[in-house]
Amino acid sequence: MEKKVTSHLTKGLIIGLILIVLSVVIYVMELYTMQWLQYLGFVILFGGVIWSVMTYGKDNNYDKSFGNLFAHGFKTVALVTVIVLAYTLLSSYIFPDAKAKMLEIGRQQALERANGNETQVEQGMAFFEKYFTLFIVIGILFWYLLIGVIASLIGAAVTKKNPNPGMPQSM
C-alpha cells in the first residue's frame, strides 16, 4: 500500500491555525506586553516549516531533491502567510480595540527610547497610525517569508535524500 503524502495545503493550514490560536490567546489573556511571546509565533512558524519539509521527504521515501523539498516548504509558508494576513486584517473588525492597545504600547516604548521628546513621538505615532494597516501587512509579508525561506532551506538541507531514487530506503 502506497503512503499518503500530506499536502503543503494541509500543513500550511495547521501551522496557520496554530498561529491564529496563539494570537487569540495572547489577546484574550492580555499578554501582548510580554516581549518573548511576540517571538513565539516566529519559532512556531520556523519549526512548522522544517517539520513540513522533513515530513514531505519522509512521506516520499526520501526520493525528492533539494529543490522539491525547498519548494514544498516555500508553498507551505506562502499559505501560512496568506492565512495570517487574512486573520490580521479581519482581527481589526473582530477585536476593534487591538489597534489602540498596540499603538499605546508603541507610544510608551517610543517615549522610553526618545528620552521624553514627546512631540517627536507624537508625530511618529500619528504617521504610524495613519499607515498602520500597510505597516502590519508589509511586516508580516517580510518576516514570514524571510523566516519561511530560511526554514525551507534548512529543512531541505537536513532532510535525508535517497541516493538511488525509485529504490526504497532500507531502515
N, C-alpha and C positions, 0 to 999 in steps of 0.2 A: 504494500500500500504506500502510495506516494505521500510525502509530508505536505501538509498545507502551509503555505507561506503567508504570513500575516503582512498585509499591505502597509505601505507608508501612510495611507489614509487612516487606518485604524490606529496605528501607533501615534500619529500626529494628533488625532482626536483625543486619545488617552492622555497624552502629555498636556495638551491644551486644556482639557477639563481639570486636570490636577492643578495647573497654574491658576485657573479661574477659581477653584475651590479655595486655594491658598489666599488669593486676593480677597475673596469674600470674608474668610475667617479673619484676616488681618484687619479689614474694615470694621466688621461687626464687633470684634473684641477690642477695637481702638488701639491696635498695636502698631499703627503706621509711624509712630515716632521712634520705634526701635530700628536703628540703622542696619543691624545684621539681618533682619527679616527682609529688607529690600534686596539683599543678595541671594537669599534662599531660592527665589524664583529662577535666578540665573544658574544656580547649582542644579536645580531640578531639570532645567532645560538642557544643560550640558550633559548631565548623566543620562537623561532620557534619550538624547540623540545618539550617544555612544551605545546605549543599550539597544536602540533600534537598529543600528548598523550591525552590531555583533549578532543580534538575533537573526537578522536577514542573512548574514553569512552562514550561520549555523543551519537555518531552515533550508538553505540551498546547498547543503553538504560542502560548504566552503569552496564551491566551484565558481564563485563570482570574482571578477577582477577588482583591483583597487578603485577604478573609475566607476564600476557598477555599485560598489559599496558606498562610495562617496555620494553618488547621485541619489541613492536611496535615503541617505542621511539628510542631504540637502532638500529633497522633496518633503521629508518629514518636517524639517524645521520651517520650510516655507508654509506648510499648512498650519503649524503651531502659531507662526507669526500672524497669519490671517485670522485665526481664531481669537488670539489675544487682542489684536487690533479691533476686531468686531466687538468683543466684550468691553474693551476700554471705551469705545465710542458709545456703546449702549449704557455703560455704567453711569455716564453723566446724567442719564434720564432715570436710571434705577436708584442711584444714590446722588441726588442733586446737591447735597451739601459737601460731597467729597472734594470738589474743586476748591471750595472756600477753605476747607481744612488744609488741603495741600498748599494753597497759596499762603495761608497763615504760618504754616511750618517753615516754608521757604523764606518768608519775611523775617521770622525770628532768627533763622540760620544766617541770613544775609546781614542782619543787624549785628550779630555777634562777630562776623568777619569784617564788617565795614568800620569797626571801631566807632560806632554811634553816628555815622554820617547818614541821617535819616532821609534827607532829600534825595540823595543818590539811590538809596534803597527803594524809596517810594517810586521814583522814576523807572527804575529797573523792573519793579514789580508790576507797575502799570503796563509796561511793554510786554512783560511775560504773560500777564492776564489777558491782554488783547489777542495774543497769538498762542494761547495755552494749548488748544487742540492740535495746532500744527506742530508745536514743540513735542508734545506727547507722541504723536504719530511718527515724527522723524526719529525720536529717541528709541521707540520700540523697534522700528524698522532697522535702524543702525545696530543696536545692541543685540537684538535677537538674531539677526542674520550674521553678524560677526561671530557671536558665540556659536551659532549653528554651523558655520563653515569650519571653525576650529574643531568643534566636536566631531563633525563629519570626517574631517581629515584624520583626527586621532582614531576614531572608530574604524575607519577604513585601513589605517596603518596597523592597528593591533589585532584586527580580525584575521584569524588563520585563513590561509589560502591553500587550496589543494594543488600541488604541483602537477598533477595529472588530471585535468578537467575531464569530467564524464565518468571517472572511476570513483567509487565510493571511498570515503576516508575510513581507514580501519582505526578503531579506538581500543 
